[in-house]
Amino acid sequence: MAPYTTIPLSPAELSYLHTSLSQTPPIRPDGRSPTQFRPLVAETDILPSTNGSARIYFPDGTEAIVGVKAEVEKSKQENNGSTAEVHLKRDRRLEQQDEEMEDRDANEGKGREGWVELAIEIPGMRDDDALPIFLSAMLTEALLADQGLKDALYINTRFHWRLYIDILLLSLPLSYPLPLLSQTTHLALLSTRLPALVSEQDEDPLFNDDWEASTYLYPKSKPSQTAQRKPPITLLVMAVGETILFDPSADELAVADAVVALSVTQSTAGLKLIALRTIDPPSRLTSGGIPNALNTTPVAAGAQQSALSSNEALKLRENDQGRSVWRPPRGGVKRAVLSRMIKAVVEEGGVGGEVMEGLAGVET
């Protein structure tokens, strides 16, 4: 993870914050519980020229807007063999498609990854900077892991929808913006609607001009249905010792021992984990302070300062011997802690389900 903000905390403040978060229960700077998320304000359908849009902002001023546009695009045809063979293969595909038209999942597995294009713009950063590239890769990986999204873009063997997802962060990120961008994209996709298809089978696509007849990219569930297909969301989870914290702030990330991004989606059996990535926390960039053995301040009047050779000083800095005020974390996350993180997100009534239910309750 590229550094996204400076850490204006001294080694003593870092040590105090790490000790507070390691307690049971942890004491967070803003008073939240370990699974409590920061309050936010969200709204959808804010951009009239898009197929779907959403906006989320936090009270600290961090704000993101996502717009989704869909365009009809001609699919690439395979031209292997003679013209007669190509037409024969096409006729066979059409016959097979006719047999599957009555099946609800006739388009399963026909979507392609290239039909989804995502772009992120962050103020003060270039498109090829490390942070926008990494965030785009994380969000795209979660979206493409959802086969239902790709299949929903399939029209027929000759045409498909191409989905353009444009993400704009309106302010400099005060914390790691991945959860904010993921939740805003989730809302934008939930509100995305596509014109109703009037043509049949392999004809050139013809759509209904009445926008009220359009269909949602993620259809709304009926009262009799218990589960609804939803876009994936990515949650940021950090560990301080054995303590697990959700939606960490910038100050909390500064003392994190490990940070994990978990992407989940809704399935018929409940939430399903579709992507997991460890993120290099900014706490590794913090300074460990000066060990006591290297402190040249006289402890009493007339005391003689001890002189250390350069090799001894370097050895003390490397080993630290536990005498510095703050020690930057090293290594990764324990398997037991990682297992607890995943379980807390995907289990029934867990954090992932609460977040999805909260986002589904956002009114237009």
Buried (B, 14 or more C-beta within 10 A) or exposed (E): BEEBBEBEBBBEBBBBBBEBBBEEEBEBEEEBEBBBBBEBEBBBBBBEEBBBBBBBBBEEEBBBBBBBBBEBBEBEEEEEEEEEEBEEEBEEEBEEBEEEEEEEEBBBEBBBEEBBEBEBBBEEBEEEEEBBBBBBEBBBBBBBBBBBBBBBBBBBBBBBBBBBBBBBBBBBBBBBBBBBBBBBBBBBBBBBBBBBBEEEEBEEBEBEEEEEEBBBBBEEBEEEEEEBBBBBBBBBBBBBBEBBBBBBBBBBBBBBBBBBBBBBBBBEEBBBBBBBBEBEBBBEEBBBBBBEBBEEEEEEEEEEEEEBEEEEBEEBBEEBEEBBBBBBBEEEBBEEBBEBBBEBBBEEEBBBBBBBEEBBEBEE
